[in-house]
Amino acid sequence: MKLRHTLLLALPLLLQLFLAPTAALALSSDEQFLAARDAVRAGDRAKLERMAAALQGYELEAYVDYWRLLLDLKDSDPATVGAFLTRHENTYVAEKLRLDWLRQQGRKQQWTLFDAEYPRLAQPDQEMACYALQSRRAQGDARALDDALPLWATLLEPPEPCYPVLEALIVEKRVLADAVWARIRRQFEANKMAAALYSMNYLPASQTPDKKLAQTVIDTPLPWLSRLPGDLSASRMQRELAVLAIQRIARNDPRVAAEQLSRIAPALNAGEKAWAWSQVGWQAAQRHMPEAMEWYRQAGDAPLSDEVAEWKVRAALRANDWGSVRATIERMPPALAAQPAWTYWLGRAYRAGGRLEEANALFAKIAGQPDFYGNLANDELGRPTSTPPKAAPPSREELLQISASPGVQRALAFFRLNLRTEGVREWTWALRRMSDRELLAASEIALRSGNYDRAIAAADRTRSEHDYSMRYLAPYSDQVRPAARSQALDDAWVYGLMRQESRFITSARSHVGASGLMQLMPATAKWVANKIGLKDFNQARVNDTETNLLLGTTYMRLVLESLDNHPVLASAAYNAGPGRARKWRADRPLEGAIYAETIPFSETRDYVKKVMSNSLYYSALFDGKPQTLKNRLGVVAARSGGEVKGEDLP
């Protein structure tokens, strides 16, 4: 009787054990893979092992094996890890495991194991680079600190493994007080306050503010600065904190910061004063204040960080001060000055100064590049932008070869499972070493599978053979073009904006909640739906292609009409709001290129440039004729230009 009772109690557990494999078999392979993914997240090894047994031969089996290792990686045998890496060499999943393994060895300071695998890492991040420097120091490599020195100025918010390396620079006296204060200033510029407070620990004791004082400077800089005595000259710590307070005040009100700086300037040394004026000028430039250039001038020839120098150029552009544009770019570090933006604007400055040959040489460096500045350089050289000859379509053999690529198969499997992040990573890894022909085949495969963003990503990477109809895909044309025509919109501009917004992924959703092909915010979609009297509207309909296009193109038209029918202004408004786009105008007419260059928000600035360049290529494809970007950018009228205000637009 007792035995029978025990068996009855155990029956549910026995049934679970015997039926679990059957239940697993009842699931599809995709469902089993997702179950395995859930199991590893929950740390359920038993479930993971059951799923692994059922997934042998599945196209994503390597990830299941990776998860099995990951659960106990800190205690894994190096030979087991090595066998996995060998078995999956040159795959993204091997790179992931190698990175995880190296992180474990770095944390444990197992440098022999770390050094054995680190050279095989294809894409080392900063964390790994710092572990490698730690390893070299542990083995007595005297040059490790030489290689670490540039990190002091550039790595403003370092990952944990970098701190021992940075602190070694202090201990070895490779970095002294001047460099520590310079680092703190850069961290203030970047608004990395926690990192700046930490860096203060590296100062000599006589210059180290207590934490409460430093926090006061960060949180309430104006009251603190107002209470300072007039003579700061005797205390470096007080002077440095004073200019940091000026920097914080300038973030909120550059004019107040300028007044305070003028008050304390006699007590500051030349370098401190120059840096503080550069900060006031920088913040004023981002607000398009007329005093910006004067405040920059008070900084003299002081070294400027990259962003501060870039905004000095932008302030000079808005002021039509080509001499300052030229001088500022010429003083930039070579790597920064060589970027297409500053190559183009330096060329413009040379042309304004009559140095035509030098200007054309600079334009020639970037002309032909398929981007905003390459398009503008084409215009300066009198070469309207056109699409290059279309490459021959991929052959059946080329398509079969790329279709058989395990990396491509894994990426497509992830897309099928709606695991887009994992799919994009696999796809990007698979494209790394492809030839132009292989990239074109990959683009076609992505197109056929409905992954329009990946088709564009592959076609974008070709170097000699191109297919711009793939780079600038125009899907949903039977819906997009009628929607654009019904709103009297240029379909090239509509496609240019959609390409930037969603890459034609209907389920796309941004981190701020924008949805669908045209990335509509919920409040905007609701407002437009009410405006046009769309019946039975609810937020679930925003991702419906037809509804999304109707609401998005209607909003584009309304924004365009409220902003002088200017596509540059309307593009800025679509991203950052009509009020901001209107506010960013100047008191005089501006070239569309200068308006775009001086947009204060980096995301919107980049967005507008890409939308306008996209629209140029779409227009060239649709019309079959060369195009000029300058014509599309036009001139943005002055603020007093009598535009319709459109206060009700969201």
C-alpha positions as CSV (number, residue, x, y, z in Angstrom):
1,M,0.0,0.0,0.0
2,K,2.8,2.3,0.9
3,L,4.7,1.6,-2.3
4,R,1.5,2.2,-4.3
5,H,1.0,5.6,-2.6
6,T,4.6,6.6,-3.3
7,L,4.2,5.7,-7.0
8,L,1.0,7.7,-7.2
9,L,2.8,10.7,-5.8
10,A,5.7,10.3,-8.2
11,L,3.4,9.8,-11.3
12,P,3.2,13.5,-12.3
13,L,7.0,13.8,-12.2
14,L,7.5,10.5,-14.2
15,L,5.0,11.6,-16.8
16,Q,6.8,14.9,-17.1
17,L,10.1,13.2,-17.6
18,F,8.8,10.7,-20.2
19,L,6.5,13.1,-22.0
20,A,9.0,16.1,-22.2
21,P,10.8,14.8,-25.3
22,T,7.5,14.0,-27.0
23,A,6.3,17.5,-26.2
24,A,9.5,18.9,-27.6
25,L,9.0,16.9,-30.8
26,A,5.5,18.3,-31.1
27,L,7.0,21.8,-31.5
28,S,8.4,23.1,-34.7
29,S,12.1,23.6,-34.9
30,D,11.6,27.4,-34.8
31,E,9.5,27.0,-31.6
32,Q,12.1,24.7,-30.1
33,F,14.8,27.3,-30.8
34,L,12.8,30.1,-29.1
35,A,12.1,27.8,-26.2
36,A,15.9,27.1,-25.9
37,R,16.4,30.9,-25.9
38,D,14.0,31.3,-23.1
39,A,15.6,28.5,-21.2
40,V,19.1,30.0,-21.3
41,R,17.7,33.3,-20.2
42,A,16.1,31.6,-17.2
43,G,19.2,29.5,-16.5
44,D,17.2,26.3,-17.0
45,R,19.9,23.9,-18.1
46,A,17.6,20.9,-18.1
47,K,15.2,22.5,-20.6
48,L,18.0,23.8,-22.7
49,E,19.5,20.3,-23.0
50,R,16.1,18.9,-24.0
51,M,15.8,21.5,-26.7
52,A,19.4,21.0,-27.8
53,A,18.8,17.3,-28.4
54,A,15.8,18.1,-30.7
55,L,17.7,20.9,-32.6
56,Q,20.5,18.9,-34.0
57,G,21.0,19.8,-37.7
58,Y,18.9,23.0,-37.3
59,E,20.3,26.1,-39.0
60,L,20.8,27.9,-35.7
61,E,22.1,24.9,-33.8
62,A,25.4,26.7,-33.3
63,Y,23.7,29.3,-31.1
64,V,22.2,26.5,-28.9
65,D,25.7,25.0,-28.5
66,Y,26.9,28.5,-27.6
67,W,24.2,28.9,-25.0
68,R,25.1,25.6,-23.4
69,L,28.7,26.8,-23.0
70,L,27.7,30.2,-21.9
71,L,25.8,28.9,-18.8
72,D,29.1,27.6,-17.2
73,L,31.7,29.6,-19.1
74,K,33.6,30.8,-16.0
75,D,34.3,27.1,-15.2
76,S,34.7,25.8,-18.8
77,D,37.7,23.8,-19.9
78,P,39.8,25.8,-22.4
79,A,39.9,22.7,-24.6
80,T,36.1,22.7,-24.8
81,V,35.9,26.4,-25.7
82,G,38.7,25.9,-28.2
83,A,36.9,23.0,-29.9
84,F,33.8,25.2,-30.3
85,L,35.8,28.1,-31.7
86,T,37.6,25.7,-34.2
87,R,34.3,24.1,-35.2
88,H,32.7,27.5,-35.9
89,E,35.8,29.5,-37.0
90,N,35.1,32.7,-38.9
91,T,31.4,32.9,-37.8
92,Y,29.7,35.5,-35.8
93,V,28.8,33.1,-33.0
94,A,32.5,32.1,-32.6
95,E,33.3,35.8,-32.3
96,K,30.7,36.2,-29.6
97,L,32.0,33.2,-27.6
98,R,35.6,34.4,-28.1
99,L,34.7,37.8,-26.7
100,D,32.8,36.2,-23.7
101,W,35.8,33.9,-23.0
102,L,38.3,36.7,-23.2
103,R,36.3,38.8,-20.8
104,Q,36.3,36.0,-18.4
105,Q,40.1,35.5,-18.6
106,G,40.7,39.2,-18.4
107,R,38.6,39.5,-15.2
108,K,40.5,36.6,-13.7
109,Q,43.8,38.0,-15.1
110,Q,44.6,34.7,-16.7
111,W,46.8,36.3,-19.2
112,T,48.2,33.2,-20.9
113,L,44.7,32.1,-21.9
114,F,43.8,35.6,-22.8
115,D,46.9,36.1,-25.0
116,A,46.2,32.8,-26.8
117,E,42.8,34.0,-28.1
118,Y,43.1,37.8,-28.3
119,P,44.9,37.9,-31.6
120,R,42.1,35.9,-33.2
121,L,39.4,38.4,-32.2
122,A,38.2,40.1,-35.4
123,Q,36.6,43.2,-33.8
124,P,38.2,44.0,-30.4
125,D,36.3,46.6,-28.5
126,Q,37.8,49.1,-26.1
127,E,37.3,46.8,-23.1
128,M,39.3,44.0,-24.8
129,A,42.0,46.5,-25.9
130,C,42.4,47.6,-22.3
131,Y,42.7,44.0,-21.1
132,A,45.4,43.5,-23.7
133,L,47.3,46.5,-22.3
134,Q,46.9,45.1,-18.8
135,S,48.3,41.8,-20.0
136,R,51.3,43.5,-21.6
137,R,52.0,45.4,-18.4
138,A,51.8,42.3,-16.4
139,Q,54.5,40.7,-18.6
140,G,56.7,43.7,-18.3
141,D,56.2,45.4,-21.7
142,A,57.5,48.9,-21.1
143,R,55.8,50.2,-24.3
144,A,52.3,49.3,-23.0
145,L,51.9,52.7,-21.3
146,D,53.1,54.5,-24.4
147,D,50.3,52.9,-26.3
148,A,47.9,53.7,-23.4
149,L,48.7,57.4,-23.3
150,P,46.3,58.5,-26.1
151,L,43.4,56.9,-24.1
152,W,43.9,59.5,-21.4
153,A,42.6,62.3,-23.7
154,T,40.0,60.3,-25.7
155,L,38.5,57.7,-23.4
156,L,36.2,60.0,-21.3
157,E,33.9,57.3,-19.8
158,P,36.1,54.2,-19.8
159,P,34.9,50.6,-19.3
160,E,36.1,49.0,-16.1
161,P,39.1,47.2,-17.5
162,C,40.6,50.5,-18.6
163,Y,40.9,52.0,-15.1
164,P,44.0,50.1,-14.1
165,V,45.7,51.2,-17.2
166,L,44.7,54.9,-16.8
167,E,45.7,54.8,-13.2
168,A,49.1,53.4,-14.1
169,L,49.7,56.5,-16.1
170,I,49.2,58.5,-12.9
171,V,51.4,56.3,-10.8
172,E,54.2,56.3,-13.3
173,K,53.9,60.1,-13.6
174,R,53.2,59.8,-17.3
175,V,50.2,62.1,-16.7
176,L,50.5,65.2,-14.5
177,A,48.1,67.8,-13.1
178,D,47.7,69.7,-16.3
179,A,46.6,66.6,-18.2
180,V,44.2,65.7,-15.4
181,W,42.5,69.1,-15.5
182,A,42.4,68.9,-19.3
183,R,40.6,65.5,-19.1
184,I,38.1,66.9,-16.5
185,R,37.4,69.8,-18.9
186,R,36.7,67.4,-21.8
187,Q,34.4,65.4,-19.5
188,F,32.5,68.5,-18.6
189,E,32.2,69.3,-22.4
190,A,30.8,65.8,-23.0
191,N,28.5,66.2,-19.9
192,K,30.1,63.1,-18.3
193,M,29.8,64.4,-14.8
194,A,30.3,61.1,-12.9
195,A,33.4,60.5,-14.9
196,A,34.7,64.0,-14.2
197,L,34.2,63.6,-10.5
198,Y,36.1,60.4,-10.6
199,S,39.0,62.0,-12.5
200,M,39.4,64.6,-9.8
201,N,40.8,61.8,-7.6
202,Y,43.8,61.8,-9.9
203,L,44.7,65.4,-9.0
204,P,47.5,66.3,-6.5
205,A,46.1,66.6,-3.0
206,S,46.5,70.4,-3.0
207,Q,44.3,70.7,-6.1
208,T,41.6,68.1,-5.2
209,P,38.2,69.5,-4.3
210,D,36.1,67.6,-1.9
211,K,33.2,65.8,-3.4
212,K,30.6,68.2,-1.9
213,L,32.3,71.2,-3.4
214,A,32.7,69.6,-6.8
215,Q,29.0,68.5,-6.8
216,T,28.0,72.1,-5.9
217,V,29.9,73.4,-9.0
218,I,28.0,70.9,-11.2
219,D,24.6,71.4,-9.7
220,T,24.4,75.1,-8.8
221,P,27.3,76.8,-10.6
222,L,26.0,80.4,-10.7
223,P,25.3,80.8,-7.0
224,W,28.6,79.2,-6.2
225,L,30.5,81.4,-8.6
226,S,28.7,84.5,-7.4
227,R,30.1,83.9,-3.9
228,L,33.7,83.5,-4.9
229,P,36.2,86.2,-3.8
230,G,37.4,88.5,-6.6
231,D,41.0,87.3,-6.4
232,L,41.3,83.6,-7.5
233,S,44.9,83.8,-8.7
234,A,46.4,82.1,-5.6
235,S,44.5,78.9,-6.0
236,R,44.6,76.7,-9.1
237,M,41.8,74.5,-7.7
238,Q,39.5,77.6,-7.3
239,R,40.4,78.9,-10.8
240,E,39.8,75.5,-12.5
241,L,36.5,75.1,-10.7
242,A,35.5,78.6,-11.7
243,V,36.0,77.9,-15.4
244,L,34.1,74.6,-15.0
245,A,31.3,76.6,-13.4
246,I,31.3,79.0,-16.4
247,Q,31.0,75.9,-18.7
248,R,28.0,74.7,-16.7
249,I,26.3,78.1,-16.7
250,A,26.9,78.5,-20.5
251,R,24.9,75.3,-21.1
252,N,21.8,77.1,-19.8
253,D,22.6,80.8,-20.7
254,P,25.7,81.8,-22.6
255,R,25.1,85.5,-22.0
256,V,25.0,85.1,-18.2
257,A,28.2,82.9,-18.5
258,A,29.9,85.7,-20.6
259,E,29.0,88.3,-17.9
260,Q,30.4,86.1,-15.1
261,L,33.5,85.2,-17.2
262,S,34.2,88.9,-17.8
263,R,34.0,89.5,-14.1
264,I,36.5,86.9,-13.1
265,A,38.7,87.0,-16.2
266,P,41.5,89.1,-14.6
267,A,42.1,86.4,-12.0
268,L,42.5,83.6,-14.6
269,N,45.6,82.7,-16.5
270,A,45.5,82.8,-20.3
271,G,44.8,79.1,-20.9
272,E,42.0,79.0,-18.4
273,K,40.4,82.1,-19.8
274,A,40.7,80.9,-23.4
275,W,39.0,77.6,-22.6
276,A,36.2,79.3,-20.8
277,W,35.5,81.7,-23.7
278,S,35.6,78.7,-26.2
279,Q,32.9,77.1,-24.1
280,V,30.7,80.2,-24.1
281,G,31.2,80.6,-27.8
282,W,30.4,76.9,-28.4
283,Q,27.1,77.0,-26.5
284,A,26.2,80.3,-28.2
285,A,26.9,78.8,-31.6
286,Q,24.5,76.0,-31.0
287,R,21.8,78.5,-30.2
288,H,22.7,80.6,-33.3
289,M,23.4,83.6,-31.1
290,P,25.0,86.6,-33.0
291,E,27.6,87.0,-30.2
292,A,29.0,83.5,-30.8
293,M,31.9,84.5,-33.1
294,E,32.9,87.4,-30.8
295,W,33.1,85.0,-27.8
296,Y,35.1,82.5,-29.9
297,R,37.5,85.3,-30.9
298,Q,38.2,86.0,-27.2
299,A,39.4,82.4,-26.9
300,G,42.2,83.3,-29.3
301,D,44.2,80.5,-30.8
302,A,43.6,78.1,-27.9
303,P,43.3,74.4,-28.8
304,L,39.7,73.4,-29.3
305,S,38.1,70.0,-28.9
306,D,36.7,68.5,-32.1
307,E,33.1,69.5,-31.4
308,V,33.9,73.0,-30.2
309,A,36.0,73.6,-33.4
310,E,33.2,72.2,-35.6
311,W,30.7,74.6,-34.1
312,K,33.1,77.5,-34.5
313,V,33.0,76.7,-38.3
314,R,29.2,76.5,-38.2
315,A,28.9,79.8,-36.4
316,A,31.2,81.4,-39.0
317,L,29.1,79.9,-41.8
318,R,26.0,81.5,-40.4
319,A,27.9,84.8,-40.1
320,N,29.1,84.5,-43.7
321,D,32.7,84.8,-42.2
322,W,34.6,82.7,-44.7
323,G,38.0,83.8,-43.3
324,S,37.1,82.3,-40.0
325,V,35.8,79.1,-41.7
326,R,39.2,78.8,-43.4
327,A,41.3,79.6,-40.4
328,T,39.4,77.2,-38.1
329,I,39.5,74.2,-40.4
330,E,43.2,74.8,-41.1
331,R,43.9,74.6,-37.4
332,M,41.9,71.4,-36.9
333,P,43.8,68.1,-36.3
334,P,44.5,66.5,-39.7
335,A,42.1,63.6,-39.2
336,L,39.2,65.9,-38.4
337,A,40.0,68.4,-41.2
338,A,40.1,65.5,-43.7
339,Q,36.5,64.5,-43.0
340,P,34.2,65.2,-46.0
341,A,32.3,68.0,-44.3
342,W,35.3,70.1,-43.5
343,T,37.0,69.3,-46.8
344,Y,34.0,70.7,-48.6
345,W,33.6,73.8,-46.4
346,L,37.4,74.5,-46.6
347,G,37.0,74.3,-50.4
348,R,34.2,76.8,-50.2
349,A,36.3,79.1,-48.0
350,Y,39.1,79.0,-50.5
351,R,36.7,79.7,-53.4
352,A,35.3,82.7,-51.5
353,G,38.9,83.9,-51.1
354,G,39.7,83.5,-54.8
355,R,41.9,80.5,-54.4
356,L,40.1,78.5,-57.1
357,E,42.7,75.9,-57.9
358,E,43.1,74.9,-54.2
359,A,39.3,74.9,-53.8
360,N,38.8,72.6,-56.8
361,A,41.5,70.2,-55.6
362,L,39.6,69.8,-52.3
363,F,36.3,69.3,-54.1
364,A,37.9,66.7,-56.3
365,K,38.9,64.7,-53.2
366,I,35.3,64.0,-52.2
367,A,33.4,64.4,-55.5
368,G,31.7,61.2,-56.6
369,Q,31.2,60.0,-53.0
370,P,27.5,59.0,-52.7
371,D,26.7,61.3,-49.9
372,F,25.7,64.9,-49.0
373,Y,29.2,66.4,-49.4
374,G,30.1,64.3,-52.4
375,N,27.0,65.5,-54.1
376,L,27.8,69.2,-53.2
377,A,31.4,68.8,-54.4
378,N,30.0,67.4,-57.7
379,D,27.9,70.6,-58.0
380,E,30.9,72.9,-57.3
381,L,32.9,71.1,-60.1
382,G,29.9,71.4,-62.5
383,R,29.3,67.6,-62.5
384,P,25.6,66.9,-61.8
385,T,25.1,63.8,-59.7
386,S,23.9,60.7,-61.6
387,T,23.7,57.0,-60.8
388,P,26.6,54.9,-62.1
389,P,26.1,52.2,-64.8
390,K,24.0,49.4,-63.5
391,A,25.9,46.1,-62.8
392,A,24.8,42.9,-64.4
393,P,22.2,41.2,-62.2
394,P,23.5,38.3,-60.1
395,S,23.6,35.0,-62.0
396,R,21.7,31.9,-60.8
397,E,25.1,30.4,-59.7
398,E,26.0,33.5,-57.7
399,L,22.6,33.5,-56.0
400,L,22.9,29.8,-55.1
401,Q,26.4,30.3,-53.7
402,I,25.3,33.1,-51.4
403,S,22.1,31.4,-50.5
404,A,24.2,28.4,-49.3
405,S,26.3,30.6,-47.1
406,P,25.7,29.5,-43.4
407,G,25.9,33.1,-42.2
408,V,23.3,34.3,-44.7
409,Q,21.1,31.3,-43.7
410,R,21.4,32.1,-40.0
411,A,20.6,35.8,-40.7
412,L,17.5,34.8,-42.7
413,A,16.4,32.4,-40.0
414,F,16.6,35.1,-37.3
415,F,14.5,37.4,-39.5
416,R,12.0,34.6,-40.0
417,L,11.8,34.4,-36.2
418,N,11.4,38.2,-35.9
419,L,14.7,38.4,-34.0
420,R,15.9,41.4,-36.0
421,T,18.8,42.4,-33.8
422,E,20.4,39.0,-34.0
423,G,19.6,38.8,-37.7
424,V,21.2,42.2,-38.5
425,R,24.4,41.2,-36.6
426,E,24.7,37.9,-38.5
427,W,24.0,39.7,-41.8
428,T,26.5,42.4,-41.2
429,W,29.1,39.7,-40.3
430,A,28.3,37.7,-43.4
431,L,28.9,40.7,-45.6
432,R,32.4,41.5,-44.2
433,R,34.6,39.9,-46.9
434,M,32.2,39.7,-49.8
435,S,33.2,40.9,-53.2
436,D,30.9,43.2,-55.2
437,R,29.3,40.4,-57.1
438,E,28.6,38.5,-53.8
439,L,27.2,41.7,-52.2
440,L,24.8,42.2,-55.2
441,A,23.7,38.6,-54.9
442,A,23.2,39.0,-51.1
443,S,21.2,42.2,-51.8
444,E,18.9,40.3,-54.2
445,I,18.4,37.5,-51.7
446,A,17.4,40.0,-49.0
447,L,15.0,41.7,-51.4
448,R,13.3,38.4,-52.3
449,S,12.9,37.5,-48.6
450,G,11.3,41.0,-47.9
451,N,14.2,42.3,-45.9
452,Y,14.5,45.6,-47.7
453,D,16.8,47.1,-45.1
454,R,19.3,44.3,-45.5
455,A,19.1,44.5,-49.3
456,I,20.0,48.2,-49.1
457,A,22.8,47.4,-46.6
458,A,24.4,44.9,-49.0
459,A,24.1,47.1,-52.1
460,D,25.5,50.1,-50.1
461,R,28.8,48.3,-49.6
462,T,29.8,47.7,-53.3
463,R,33.0,49.4,-54.4
464,S,33.2,49.1,-58.2
465,E,30.1,47.4,-59.5
466,H,26.9,49.0,-58.3
467,D,23.2,48.7,-58.6
468,Y,21.6,51.9,-57.3
469,S,18.1,50.6,-57.9
470,M,19.0,48.3,-54.9
471,R,20.8,51.0,-52.9
472,Y,17.7,53.1,-53.3
473,L,15.0,50.6,-53.3
474,A,11.5,51.9,-54.0
475,P,9.1,49.2,-52.7
476,Y,5.4,49.6,-52.2
477,S,5.3,51.9,-55.3
478,D,1.7,51.0,-56.0
479,Q,0.8,52.6,-52.6
480,V,3.6,55.2,-52.1
481,R,3.3,57.0,-55.4
482,P,-0.5,57.4,-55.3
483,A,-0.2,58.6,-51.7
484,A,2.5,61.2,-52.7
485,R,0.5,62.4,-55.7
486,S,-2.7,62.8,-53.7
487,Q,-0.7,65.2,-51.4
488,A,1.1,66.9,-54.4
489,L,4.4,65.7,-53.0
490,D,7.7,64.9,-54.8
491,D,7.8,61.1,-54.6
492,A,11.6,61.2,-54.7
493,W,11.5,63.3,-51.4
494,V,8.9,61.0,-49.9
495,Y,11.1,57.9,-50.7
496,G,14.2,59.7,-49.5
497,L,12.5,60.3,-46.2
498,M,11.1,56.8,-45.8
499,R,14.5,55.3,-46.6
500,Q,16.0,57.2,-43.7
501,E,13.0,56.6,-41.4
502,S,12.4,52.9,-41.6
503,R,14.5,51.4,-44.5
504,F,11.0,50.1,-45.6
505,I,10.5,47.8,-42.6
506,T,6.8,48.1,-41.9
507,S,7.1,46.8,-38.4
508,A,9.9,49.2,-37.5
509,R,9.6,50.9,-34.2
510,S,12.0,53.5,-32.9
511,H,13.3,53.8,-29.3
512,V,10.9,56.8,-28.8
513,G,7.8,54.9,-30.1
514,A,7.6,56.0,-33.7
515,S,6.0,53.3,-35.9
516,G,5.8,52.0,-39.4
517,L,7.2,52.9,-42.8
518,M,7.0,56.6,-42.1
519,Q,7.8,56.3,-38.3
520,L,4.9,58.2,-37.0
521,M,4.8,59.2,-33.3
522,P,1.5,58.1,-31.7
523,A,0.4,61.7,-30.9
524,T,1.2,62.9,-34.5
525,A,-0.7,59.9,-36.0
526,K,-3.7,60.7,-33.8
527,W,-3.6,64.4,-34.6
528,V,-3.4,63.8,-38.4
529,A,-6.2,61.2,-38.2
530,N,-8.4,63.7,-36.5
531,K,-7.4,66.5,-38.9
532,I,-8.5,64.5,-41.9
533,G,-11.5,62.9,-40.3
534,L,-10.2,59.3,-40.5
535,K,-12.9,57.1,-39.0
536,D,-12.4,54.2,-36.7
537,F,-8.7,55.2,-36.2
538,N,-6.8,53.5,-33.4
539,Q,-3.0,53.2,-32.7
540,A,-3.0,49.6,-33.9
541,R,-3.7,50.8,-37.4
542,V,-0.5,52.9,-37.6
543,N,1.6,50.0,-38.8
544,D,-0.9,49.2,-41.5
545,T,0.9,50.2,-44.7
546,E,-1.9,52.1,-46.3
547,T,-2.9,54.0,-43.1
548,N,0.8,54.8,-42.3
549,L,1.3,56.2,-45.8
550,L,-1.9,58.2,-45.7
551,L,-1.1,59.8,-42.3
552,G,2.6,60.2,-43.0
553,T,2.3,61.9,-46.4
554,T,-0.6,64.1,-45.1
555,Y,1.7,65.3,-42.3
556,M,4.5,65.9,-44.8
557,R,2.3,68.1,-46.9
558,L,1.0,70.1,-43.9
559,V,4.5,70.6,-42.6
560,L,5.8,71.6,-46.0
561,E,3.0,74.1,-46.5
562,S,3.7,75.6,-43.1
563,L,7.4,76.1,-44.0
564,D,7.4,77.9,-47.3
565,N,7.2,74.6,-49.2
566,H,10.9,74.1,-48.5
567,P,11.9,70.4,-48.3
568,V,15.0,71.1,-46.1
569,L,12.9,72.9,-43.5
570,A,10.2,70.3,-43.8
571,S,12.7,67.4,-43.4
572,A,14.0,69.0,-40.3
573,A,10.5,69.5,-39.0
574,Y,9.5,65.9,-39.7
575,N,12.4,64.8,-37.4
576,A,12.5,67.5,-34.7
577,G,9.2,69.3,-35.0
578,P,8.0,72.3,-37.0
579,G,8.7,74.8,-34.2
580,R,12.4,73.9,-34.0
581,A,12.8,73.9,-37.8
582,R,11.3,77.4,-37.9
583,K,13.4,78.6,-35.0
584,W,16.7,77.5,-36.7
585,R,16.2,80.0,-39.5
586,A,18.5,83.0,-39.6
587,D,17.8,86.8,-39.8
588,R,19.1,86.6,-43.3
589,P,18.6,84.1,-46.2
590,L,20.7,81.0,-45.8
591,E,21.9,78.5,-48.3
592,G,20.0,75.3,-47.7
593,A,23.4,73.5,-47.2
594,I,24.4,76.0,-44.5
595,Y,21.0,75.7,-42.8
596,A,21.4,71.9,-42.7
597,E,25.0,72.1,-41.5
598,T,24.0,74.4,-38.6
599,I,21.1,72.4,-37.2
600,P,21.9,72.1,-33.5
601,F,20.7,68.5,-33.0
602,S,23.3,66.1,-34.4
603,E,20.6,63.5,-35.1
604,T,18.4,65.9,-37.0
605,R,21.5,67.4,-38.8
606,D,22.5,64.0,-40.0
607,Y,18.9,63.1,-40.9
608,V,18.3,66.1,-43.1
609,K,21.5,65.6,-45.0
610,K,20.7,62.0,-45.7
611,V,17.1,62.6,-46.6
612,M,18.1,65.3,-49.1
613,S,20.9,63.2,-50.6
614,N,18.6,60.2,-50.8
615,S,16.0,62.3,-52.6
616,L,18.6,63.3,-55.2
617,Y,19.4,59.7,-56.1
618,Y,15.7,58.7,-56.2
619,S,15.0,61.6,-58.5
620,A,17.9,60.5,-60.7
621,L,16.5,57.0,-60.8
622,F,12.9,58.1,-61.4
623,D,13.7,60.7,-64.0
624,G,16.8,59.2,-65.6
625,K,18.6,62.5,-65.5
626,P,21.6,63.9,-63.6
627,Q,20.6,66.0,-60.6
628,T,22.1,68.9,-58.5
629,L,21.8,68.8,-54.8
630,K,22.2,72.6,-54.5
631,N,19.1,73.1,-56.5
632,R,17.2,70.8,-54.2
633,L,18.6,72.5,-51.1
634,G,17.8,76.0,-52.4
635,V,17.8,79.0,-50.1
636,V,16.1,79.1,-46.8
637,A,14.3,82.5,-46.3
638,A,15.0,84.7,-43.4
639,R,13.0,84.4,-40.2
640,S,10.9,87.4,-41.1
641,G,9.9,85.7,-44.3
642,G,6.2,85.7,-43.6
643,E,5.6,82.0,-43.5
644,V,2.4,80.4,-42.4
645,K,3.0,79.8,-38.7
646,G,1.2,76.5,-38.4
647,E,1.0,76.7,-34.6
648,D,-1.3,73.7,-34.5
649,L,1.2,71.3,-36.0
650,P,2.6,68.7,-33.6
